[in-house]
């Protein structure tokens, strides 16, 4: 498979995985029980809570501070110089957006292709060309090829098949995402 086709496959598979994950998160959020303020009140006093930490050995956590969120920590500490997020292969989603504009989403995703070139080329080098060809041959042929740019309706068609657990689509997305490991 040529580099350009793989780049689109890689980005499109990343978009499908991220959008499906967004759906799952939304479903879990809807399924979460409403919080009762009385039920969420602490059962310990502040002194009891503070005393419960007396026997903890925070030194045992070692360098886990490196996992702080971007911008956390003070100068010289892990995470302190991470004011900007690390760019991903797909654009960040607005978790508060009710309806995602697929055209804008795809525009941002494809706009990141040049910056992601080394990452995608590394994944391409790991890919088994025969396996990719086989996986691509098994996906529904009525869909716009995932190895090229998709418009919003094509992305939605792919996403619907992925959401429906289409085995061929799922296998292709999973394999493409595994190449980013």
Residue frames as a rotation matrix with the C-alpha (Angstrom) as fourth column:
UNK 1
0.586 0.810 0.000 0.00
0.810 -0.586 0.000 0.00
0.000 0.000 -1.000 0.00
UNK 2
-0.149 -0.655 0.741 1.34
0.564 -0.672 -0.480 3.41
0.812 0.347 0.470 -0.88
UNK 3
-0.818 -0.357 -0.452 2.07
0.568 -0.374 -0.733 5.98
0.093 -0.856 0.509 1.80
UNK 4
-0.827 0.524 0.203 -0.79
-0.498 -0.851 0.168 8.38
0.261 0.038 0.965 0.97
UNK 5
0.038 0.876 -0.480 -3.46
-0.309 0.467 0.829 5.68
0.950 0.117 0.288 1.08
UNK 6
-0.161 -0.159 -0.974 -2.06
0.757 0.613 -0.225 4.38
0.633 -0.774 0.022 4.36
UNK 7
-0.979 -0.197 0.040 -2.05
0.136 -0.795 -0.591 7.89
0.149 -0.573 0.806 5.85
UNK 8
-0.405 0.901 0.154 -5.78
-0.749 -0.424 0.509 8.22
0.524 0.091 0.847 5.16
UNK 9
0.192 0.435 -0.879 -6.47
0.129 0.877 0.462 4.71
0.973 -0.202 0.113 6.46
UNK 10
-0.533 -0.526 -0.662 -4.53
0.708 0.150 -0.690 5.46
0.462 -0.837 0.293 9.63
UNK 11
-0.971 0.188 0.145 -6.26
-0.231 -0.890 -0.393 8.79
0.055 -0.415 0.908 10.29
UNK 12
-0.199 0.965 -0.170 -9.72
-0.690 -0.014 0.724 7.53
0.696 0.261 0.669 9.35
UNK 13
0.056 0.158 -0.986 -9.34
0.422 0.891 0.167 4.47
0.905 -0.425 -0.017 11.60
UNK 14
-0.829 -0.404 -0.387 -8.22
0.525 -0.321 -0.789 6.76
0.194 -0.857 0.478 14.43
UNK 15
-0.750 0.623 0.223 -11.28
-0.605 -0.782 0.150 8.95
0.268 -0.022 0.963 13.87
UNK 16
0.082 0.819 -0.568 -13.62
-0.321 0.561 0.763 5.95
0.944 0.120 0.308 13.95
UNK 17
-0.214 -0.234 -0.948 -12.07
0.717 0.621 -0.315 4.65
0.663 -0.748 0.035 17.16
UNK 18
-0.973 -0.199 -0.119 -12.22
0.227 -0.712 -0.665 8.04
0.047 -0.674 0.738 18.84
UNK 19
-0.536 0.837 0.109 -15.79
-0.711 -0.517 0.476 8.76
0.454 0.178 0.873 17.78
UNK 20
0.157 0.566 -0.809 -16.93
0.060 0.813 0.580 5.34
0.986 -0.140 0.093 18.98
UNK 21
-0.534 -0.423 -0.732 -15.18
0.753 0.157 -0.639 5.95
0.385 -0.892 0.235 22.29
UNK 22
-0.946 0.246 0.213 -16.97
-0.290 -0.934 -0.210 9.29
0.148 -0.260 0.954 22.54
UNK 23
-0.086 0.961 -0.265 -20.27
-0.532 0.181 0.827 7.47
0.843 0.211 0.495 22.03
UNK 24
0.008 0.024 -1.000 -19.46
0.582 0.813 0.025 4.98
0.813 -0.582 -0.008 24.79
UNK 25
-0.878 -0.380 -0.291 -18.53
0.459 -0.491 -0.741 7.80
0.139 -0.784 0.605 27.17
UNK 26
-0.687 0.692 0.223 -21.81
-0.632 -0.720 0.286 9.57
0.358 0.056 0.932 26.40
UNK 27
0.132 0.746 -0.653 -23.76
-0.170 0.666 0.726 6.35
0.977 0.015 0.215 27.00
UNK 28
-0.299 -0.326 -0.897 -22.01
0.783 0.453 -0.425 5.80
0.545 -0.830 0.120 30.32
UNK 29
-0.993 -0.061 0.100 -22.70
0.006 -0.879 -0.477 9.37
0.117 -0.473 0.873 31.31
UNK 30
-0.304 0.952 0.024 -26.40
-0.711 -0.244 0.659 8.90
0.634 0.183 0.752 30.55
UNK 31
0.241 0.382 -0.892 -26.48
0.151 0.893 0.423 5.62
0.959 -0.237 0.158 32.45
UNK 32
-0.775 -0.584 -0.243 -24.83
0.345 -0.068 -0.936 7.09
0.530 -0.809 0.254 35.56
UNK 33
0.130 0.860 -0.494 -27.26
0.959 0.017 0.282 7.60
0.251 -0.510 -0.823 38.41
UNK 34
0.381 0.075 0.922 -28.09
0.028 -0.997 0.070 11.15
0.924 -0.001 -0.382 39.39
UNK 35
-0.626 -0.698 -0.347 -26.09
0.427 0.066 -0.902 12.35
0.653 -0.713 0.257 42.37
UNK 36
0.647 0.752 -0.126 -27.95
0.464 -0.258 0.847 12.93
0.605 -0.607 -0.516 45.59
UNK 37
0.117 -0.651 0.750 -26.19
-0.404 -0.721 -0.563 15.69
0.907 -0.237 -0.347 47.51
UNK 38
0.557 0.128 0.821 -26.96
-0.830 0.122 0.544 13.97
-0.031 -0.984 0.174 50.81
UNK 39
0.971 -0.164 0.172 -25.45
0.164 0.986 0.011 10.71
-0.172 0.017 0.985 49.55
UNK 40
0.478 -0.837 0.265 -22.23
0.497 0.009 -0.868 12.41
0.724 0.546 0.421 48.45
UNK 41
0.664 -0.236 0.710 -21.55
-0.613 -0.715 0.336 14.14
0.428 -0.658 -0.619 51.75
UNK 42
-0.331 -0.861 -0.387 -18.36
-0.351 0.493 -0.796 12.88
0.876 -0.128 -0.466 53.41
UNK 43
0.696 0.572 -0.434 -18.88
0.125 0.498 0.858 10.51
0.707 -0.652 0.275 56.27
UNK 44
0.095 -0.751 -0.653 -15.56
0.986 0.163 -0.044 11.44
0.140 -0.640 0.756 57.91
UNK 45
0.865 0.040 -0.500 -14.62
0.194 -0.946 0.260 14.67
-0.462 -0.321 -0.826 59.54
UNK 46
0.777 -0.627 -0.049 -11.70
-0.392 -0.422 -0.817 16.60
0.492 0.655 -0.574 58.05
UNK 47
0.097 -0.763 0.639 -9.50
-0.984 0.024 0.177 15.43
-0.150 -0.646 -0.748 60.93
UNK 48
0.370 0.105 0.923 -10.46
-0.194 0.980 -0.033 11.78
-0.909 -0.167 0.383 60.37
UNK 49
0.988 0.001 0.152 -9.78
0.149 0.190 -0.970 12.12
-0.030 0.982 0.188 56.66
UNK 50
0.495 -0.861 0.116 -6.36
-0.732 -0.485 -0.479 13.70
0.468 0.152 -0.870 57.26
UNK 51
0.056 -0.459 0.887 -5.50
-0.841 0.457 0.290 11.00
-0.538 -0.762 -0.360 59.82
UNK 52
0.780 0.306 0.546 -6.34
-0.033 0.892 -0.452 8.29
-0.625 0.334 0.706 57.29
UNK 53
0.869 -0.493 -0.039 -3.37
-0.085 -0.070 -0.994 9.43
0.487 0.867 -0.102 55.19
UNK 54
0.587 -0.661 0.467 -0.85
-0.784 -0.322 0.531 9.25
-0.201 -0.678 -0.707 58.05
UNK 55
0.232 -0.489 0.841 0.27
-0.184 0.827 0.532 5.70
-0.955 -0.278 0.102 57.27
UNK 56
0.947 0.129 0.294 0.57
0.256 0.250 -0.934 6.10
-0.194 0.960 0.203 53.50
UNK 57
-0.005 -0.996 -0.084 4.06
0.345 -0.081 0.935 5.96
-0.939 -0.025 0.344 51.97
UNK 58
0.856 0.396 -0.333 3.94
-0.110 -0.489 -0.865 8.42
-0.505 0.778 -0.375 49.07
UNK 59
-0.038 -0.943 -0.331 7.64
-0.839 -0.150 0.524 7.76
-0.543 0.298 -0.785 48.30
UNK 60
-0.351 -0.046 0.935 6.58
0.148 0.983 0.105 4.31
-0.924 0.176 -0.338 47.09
UNK 61
0.719 0.687 0.101 4.92
0.243 -0.113 -0.963 5.98
-0.651 0.717 -0.248 44.11
UNK 62
-0.155 -0.914 0.375 8.36
0.760 0.132 0.636 6.86
-0.631 0.383 0.674 42.71
UNK 63
-0.911 -0.327 -0.252 8.26
0.078 -0.736 0.672 8.78
-0.406 0.593 0.696 39.44
UNK 64
-0.280 0.874 0.397 4.52
0.952 0.307 -0.003 8.59
-0.124 0.377 -0.918 38.93
UNK 65
0.107 0.256 -0.961 4.52
0.252 -0.942 -0.223 12.38
-0.962 -0.218 -0.165 39.11
UNK 66
-0.864 -0.457 -0.210 5.61
-0.106 -0.242 0.965 12.24
-0.491 0.856 0.160 35.47
UNK 67
-0.645 0.692 0.324 2.03
0.741 0.465 0.484 11.25
0.184 0.553 -0.813 34.72
UNK 68
-0.401 0.492 -0.773 0.66
0.350 -0.697 -0.626 14.59
-0.847 -0.521 0.108 35.93
UNK 69
0.558 0.679 0.477 -1.73
0.755 -0.179 -0.631 16.36
-0.343 0.712 -0.613 33.66
UNK 70
-0.141 -0.624 0.769 -0.21
0.837 -0.490 -0.244 18.93
0.529 0.609 0.591 31.29
UNK 71
0.025 0.052 0.998 0.64
-0.115 -0.992 0.055 22.12
0.993 -0.116 -0.019 33.13
UNK 72
0.944 0.293 -0.152 0.61
0.096 0.200 0.975 20.47
0.316 -0.935 0.161 36.58
UNK 73
0.409 -0.813 -0.415 3.52
0.910 0.331 0.249 20.92
-0.065 -0.479 0.875 38.92
UNK 74
0.792 -0.273 -0.546 5.99
-0.109 -0.943 0.313 23.68
-0.601 -0.189 -0.777 39.51
UNK 75
0.643 -0.620 -0.450 9.03
-0.694 -0.221 -0.686 24.59
0.325 0.753 -0.572 37.44
UNK 76
-0.416 -0.909 0.020 11.47
-0.872 0.393 -0.292 21.71
0.257 -0.139 -0.956 37.36
UNK 77
-0.356 0.359 0.863 8.86
-0.437 0.752 -0.494 19.11
-0.826 -0.553 -0.111 38.33
UNK 78
-0.893 0.104 0.437 7.53
0.399 0.634 0.663 16.45
-0.208 0.766 -0.608 35.96
UNK 79
-0.027 0.942 0.335 4.66
1.000 0.027 0.006 17.84
-0.004 0.335 -0.942 33.93
UNK 80
0.085 0.062 -0.994 5.61
0.477 -0.879 -0.014 21.47
-0.875 -0.473 -0.104 34.62
UNK 81
-0.608 -0.416 -0.676 6.70
-0.321 -0.650 0.689 22.33
-0.726 0.636 0.262 31.10
UNK 82
-0.826 0.360 0.433 3.75
0.558 0.626 0.545 20.70
-0.075 0.692 -0.718 29.37
UNK 83
-0.574 0.609 -0.548 1.52
-0.164 -0.741 -0.651 23.73
-0.802 -0.284 0.525 28.88
UNK 84
-0.132 0.529 -0.838 0.43
-0.987 -0.147 0.062 22.62
-0.091 0.836 0.542 25.44
UNK 85
0.551 0.405 0.729 -1.20
-0.406 0.894 -0.190 19.28
-0.729 -0.192 0.657 24.72
UNK 86
-0.639 -0.718 0.277 0.67
-0.165 0.480 0.862 16.66
-0.751 0.505 -0.425 22.76
UNK 87
-0.173 0.623 -0.762 -0.86
-0.971 -0.236 0.027 16.57
-0.163 0.745 0.646 19.30
UNK 88
-0.141 0.231 0.963 -2.75
-0.100 0.964 -0.246 13.40
-0.985 -0.131 -0.113 18.50
UNK 89
-0.906 -0.167 0.388 -3.49
0.329 0.296 0.897 11.81
-0.265 0.941 -0.213 15.19
UNK 90
-0.143 0.908 0.393 -7.08
0.804 -0.125 0.581 12.98
0.577 0.399 -0.712 15.46
UNK 91
-0.474 -0.060 0.878 -8.31
-0.150 -0.977 -0.148 16.36
0.868 -0.202 0.454 16.66
UNK 92
-0.976 0.146 -0.165 -9.42
0.183 0.120 -0.976 16.93
-0.122 -0.982 -0.144 20.22
UNK 93
-0.300 0.946 0.122 -13.14
0.608 0.091 0.789 16.65
0.735 0.311 -0.603 20.70
UNK 94
-0.637 0.249 0.729 -15.26
-0.589 -0.768 -0.252 19.15
0.497 -0.590 0.636 22.59
UNK 95
-0.907 0.253 -0.336 -16.76
0.373 0.852 -0.368 16.95
0.193 -0.459 -0.867 25.33
UNK 96
-0.573 0.718 -0.396 -19.58
0.096 -0.421 -0.902 19.46
-0.814 -0.555 0.172 25.82
UNK 97
-0.676 0.321 -0.664 -20.67
-0.734 -0.373 0.568 19.46
-0.065 0.871 0.487 22.18
UNK 98
0.059 0.796 0.603 -24.00
-0.468 0.555 -0.688 17.72
-0.882 -0.241 0.405 21.71
UNK 99
0.870 0.241 0.430 -23.70
0.272 0.492 -0.827 17.20
-0.411 0.837 0.363 17.96
UNK 100
-0.103 -0.990 -0.099 -20.32
0.204 -0.119 0.972 16.91
-0.974 0.080 0.214 16.34
UNK 101
0.724 0.219 -0.654 -19.79
-0.539 -0.412 -0.735 18.60
-0.431 0.884 -0.180 12.98
UNK 102
0.583 -0.485 0.652 -18.10
0.462 0.858 0.225 15.83
-0.669 0.170 0.724 10.99
UNK 103
0.747 -0.316 0.585 -16.92
0.490 -0.333 -0.806 18.21
0.449 0.888 -0.094 8.26
UNK 104
0.643 -0.520 0.562 -15.03
-0.646 -0.763 0.033 20.37
0.412 -0.384 -0.826 10.77
UNK 105
0.650 -0.359 0.670 -13.75
-0.384 0.606 0.697 17.29
-0.656 -0.710 0.256 12.57
UNK 106
0.656 -0.386 0.649 -12.40
0.677 0.681 -0.280 15.75
-0.333 0.623 0.708 9.37
UNK 107
0.779 -0.362 0.512 -10.91
0.091 -0.742 -0.664 19.09
0.620 0.564 -0.545 8.29
UNK 108
0.568 -0.581 0.584 -8.91
-0.823 -0.374 0.428 19.26
-0.030 -0.723 -0.690 11.52
UNK 109
0.608 -0.325 0.725 -7.91
-0.022 0.905 0.424 15.59
-0.794 -0.274 0.543 11.29
UNK 110
0.669 -0.346 0.658 -6.69
0.744 0.312 -0.591 15.85
-0.001 0.885 0.466 7.70
UNK 111
0.812 -0.364 0.456 -5.03
-0.241 -0.921 -0.307 19.18
0.531 0.140 -0.836 8.47
UNK 112
0.578 -0.592 0.561 -2.78
-0.670 0.047 0.741 17.34
-0.465 -0.805 -0.370 10.93
UNK 113
0.965 -0.158 0.208 -1.51
0.238 0.863 -0.446 14.86
-0.109 0.480 0.870 8.33
UNK 114
0.516 -0.837 0.180 1.73
-0.070 -0.251 -0.966 16.73
0.854 0.486 -0.188 7.55
UNK 115
0.078 -0.476 0.876 2.64
-0.941 -0.325 -0.093 17.03
0.329 -0.817 -0.473 11.24
UNK 116
0.515 0.227 0.827 1.83
-0.612 0.772 0.170 13.35
-0.600 -0.593 0.537 11.79
UNK 117
0.642 -0.236 -0.730 3.90
-0.652 0.333 -0.681 12.13
0.403 0.913 0.060 8.83
UNK 118
-0.456 -0.887 -0.070 6.76
-0.730 0.417 -0.542 10.56
0.510 -0.196 -0.838 10.88
UNK 119
-0.467 0.359 0.808 4.31
-0.658 0.469 -0.589 8.81
-0.591 -0.806 0.018 13.21
UNK 120
0.635 0.771 -0.048 2.25
-0.572 0.428 -0.700 7.43
-0.519 0.472 0.713 10.35
UNK 121
0.369 -0.585 -0.722 5.34
-0.733 0.294 -0.613 6.32
0.571 0.756 -0.321 8.42
UNK 122
-0.675 -0.574 0.464 6.52
-0.737 0.490 -0.466 4.41
0.040 -0.656 -0.754 11.51
UNK 123
-0.017 0.769 0.639 3.16
-0.511 0.543 -0.667 2.66
-0.860 -0.338 0.383 11.64
UNK 124
0.746 0.271 -0.608 3.33
-0.664 0.233 -0.711 1.91
-0.051 0.934 0.353 7.91
UNK 125
-0.195 -0.914 -0.357 6.75
-0.838 0.344 -0.423 0.31
0.509 0.217 -0.833 8.37
UNK 126
-0.703 -0.015 0.711 5.21
-0.556 0.634 -0.538 -2.05
-0.442 -0.774 -0.454 10.95
UNK 127
0.251 0.966 -0.063 2.25
-0.782 0.164 -0.601 -2.98
-0.570 0.200 0.797 8.75
UNK 128
-0.578 -0.246 0.778 1.94
0.194 0.884 0.425 -6.35
-0.792 0.397 -0.463 7.09
UNK 129
-0.694 0.259 -0.671 0.94
-0.672 -0.567 0.476 -5.42
-0.257 0.782 0.568 3.52
UNK 130
-0.789 0.399 -0.467 -0.76
0.008 0.768 0.641 -8.77
0.614 0.502 -0.609 2.88
UNK 131
-0.576 0.590 -0.565 -2.81
0.798 0.255 -0.547 -8.50
-0.178 -0.766 -0.618 6.07
UNK 132
-0.573 0.348 -0.742 -3.84
-0.145 -0.934 -0.326 -4.93
-0.806 -0.079 0.586 5.20
UNK 133
-0.774 0.262 -0.577 -4.89
-0.605 -0.036 0.795 -6.00
0.188 0.964 0.186 1.71
UNK 134
-0.721 0.497 -0.483 -6.90
0.448 0.866 0.223 -8.88
0.529 -0.056 -0.847 3.16
UNK 135
-0.535 0.514 -0.670 -8.60
0.635 -0.279 -0.721 -6.68
-0.557 -0.811 -0.177 5.76
UNK 136
-0.619 0.267 -0.738 -9.44
-0.467 -0.881 0.073 -4.05
-0.631 0.390 0.670 3.14
UNK 137
-0.836 0.295 -0.462 -10.87
-0.318 0.426 0.847 -6.71
0.447 0.855 -0.263 0.81
UNK 138
-0.657 0.565 -0.500 -13.25
0.697 0.708 -0.115 -7.84
0.289 -0.424 -0.858 3.56
UNK 139
-0.716 0.425 -0.553 -14.81
0.114 -0.710 -0.694 -4.47
-0.688 -0.561 0.460 4.39
UNK 140
0.275 0.912 0.303 -18.17
0.589 0.089 -0.803 -3.61
-0.760 0.400 -0.513 2.81
UNK 141
-0.609 -0.577 0.545 -17.58
0.757 -0.216 0.617 -2.46
-0.238 0.788 0.568 -0.75
UNK 142
0.271 0.787 0.554 -20.56
0.840 -0.475 0.262 -0.08
0.470 0.395 -0.790 -0.68
UNK 143
0.698 -0.102 -0.709 -18.61
0.469 -0.683 0.560 2.30
-0.541 -0.724 -0.428 1.58
UNK 144
0.863 -0.506 0.010 -16.34
-0.385 -0.669 -0.636 5.09
0.329 0.545 -0.772 0.33
UNK 145
0.386 -0.771 -0.506 -12.77
0.500 0.636 -0.588 3.73
0.775 -0.026 0.631 0.42
UNK 146
0.948 -0.044 -0.315 -11.26
0.285 -0.321 0.903 4.34
-0.141 -0.946 -0.292 3.86
UNK 147
0.067 -0.994 0.082 -7.87
0.873 0.099 0.478 4.77
-0.484 0.040 0.874 2.18
UNK 148
-0.501 -0.164 0.850 -8.85
0.625 -0.748 0.224 8.19
0.599 0.644 0.477 0.88
UNK 149
-0.975 0.162 0.150 -10.41
-0.219 -0.780 -0.586 11.35
0.022 -0.604 0.797 2.23
UNK 150
-0.463 0.876 -0.133 -13.91
0.878 0.474 0.068 10.93
0.123 -0.085 -0.989 3.60
UNK 151
-0.567 0.410 0.715 -16.67
-0.272 -0.912 0.308 13.52
0.778 -0.020 0.628 3.68
UNK 152
-0.626 0.301 0.719 -19.12
-0.772 -0.110 -0.626 13.74
-0.109 -0.947 0.301 6.57
UNK 153
0.489 0.870 -0.065 -21.65
-0.870 0.481 -0.106 11.32
-0.061 0.108 0.992 5.08
UNK 154
0.335 -0.451 -0.827 -18.94
-0.259 0.800 -0.542 8.75
0.906 0.396 0.151 4.29
UNK 155
-0.755 -0.606 0.251 -17.51
-0.370 0.077 -0.926 9.04
0.542 -0.792 -0.282 7.82
UNK 156
-0.238 0.757 0.609 -20.99
-0.935 -0.008 -0.355 8.59
-0.264 -0.653 0.710 9.25
UNK 157
0.649 0.456 -0.608 -21.54
-0.650 0.748 -0.133 5.47
0.395 0.481 0.783 7.11
UNK 158
-0.160 -0.802 -0.575 -18.26
-0.091 0.592 -0.801 3.97
0.983 -0.076 -0.168 8.31
UNK 159
-0.796 -0.135 0.590 -19.03
-0.560 -0.205 -0.803 4.93
0.229 -0.969 0.087 11.90
UNK 160
0.220 0.951 0.218 -22.46
-0.974 0.227 -0.011 3.32
-0.060 -0.210 0.976 11.71
UNK 161
0.575 -0.084 -0.814 -20.89
-0.260 0.925 -0.278 0.04
0.776 0.371 0.510 10.54
UNK 162
-0.537 -0.837 -0.103 -18.26
-0.077 0.171 -0.982 0.27
0.840 -0.520 -0.156 13.27
UNK 163
-0.540 0.437 0.719 -20.92
-0.842 -0.294 -0.453 1.02
0.013 -0.850 0.526 15.92
UNK 164
0.557 0.817 -0.147 -22.90
-0.826 0.564 0.003 -1.99
0.085 0.119 0.989 14.65
UNK 165
0.123 -0.637 0.761 -19.86
-0.547 0.596 0.588 -4.21
-0.828 -0.489 -0.275 15.31
UNK 166
0.912 0.043 -0.408 -19.32
-0.393 0.374 -0.840 -5.07
0.116 0.927 0.358 11.65
UNK 167
0.756 -0.613 0.229 -16.56
0.306 0.641 0.704 -7.67
-0.578 -0.463 0.672 12.02
UNK 168
0.311 -0.661 0.682 -14.59
0.930 0.065 -0.361 -6.62
0.194 0.747 0.636 8.95
UNK 169
0.493 -0.088 0.865 -14.68
0.029 -0.993 -0.118 -2.91
0.869 0.084 -0.487 9.80
UNK 170
0.927 -0.123 0.354 -13.79
-0.368 -0.120 0.922 -3.60
-0.071 -0.985 -0.156 13.43
UNK 171
0.643 -0.721 0.257 -10.87
0.636 0.690 0.345 -5.85
-0.426 -0.058 0.903 12.44
UNK 172
0.252 -0.532 0.808 -9.49
0.749 -0.421 -0.511 -3.17
0.613 0.734 0.293 10.10
UNK 173
0.618 0.028 0.785 -9.80
-0.298 -0.916 0.267 -0.37
0.727 -0.399 -0.558 12.68
UNK 174
0.935 -0.272 0.228 -8.26
-0.135 0.322 0.937 -2.50
-0.328 -0.907 0.265 15.43
UNK 175
0.473 -0.804 0.360 -5.34
0.865 0.502 -0.017 -3.52
-0.167 0.320 0.933 13.23
UNK 176
0.268 -0.353 0.896 -4.67
0.460 -0.770 -0.441 0.05
0.846 0.531 -0.044 12.09
UNK 177
0.749 0.053 0.661 -4.77
-0.474 -0.653 0.590 1.33
0.463 -0.755 -0.464 15.68
UNK 178
0.889 -0.449 0.091 -2.44
0.258 0.654 0.711 -1.46
-0.379 -0.609 0.697 16.84
UNK 179
0.369 -0.779 0.506 0.18
0.835 0.040 -0.548 -0.20
0.407 0.625 0.666 14.42
UNK 180
0.373 -0.167 0.913 0.37
-0.186 -0.977 -0.103 2.99
0.909 -0.132 -0.396 16.48
UNK 181
0.998 0.002 -0.070 1.64
0.067 0.295 0.953 1.08
0.022 -0.955 0.294 19.53
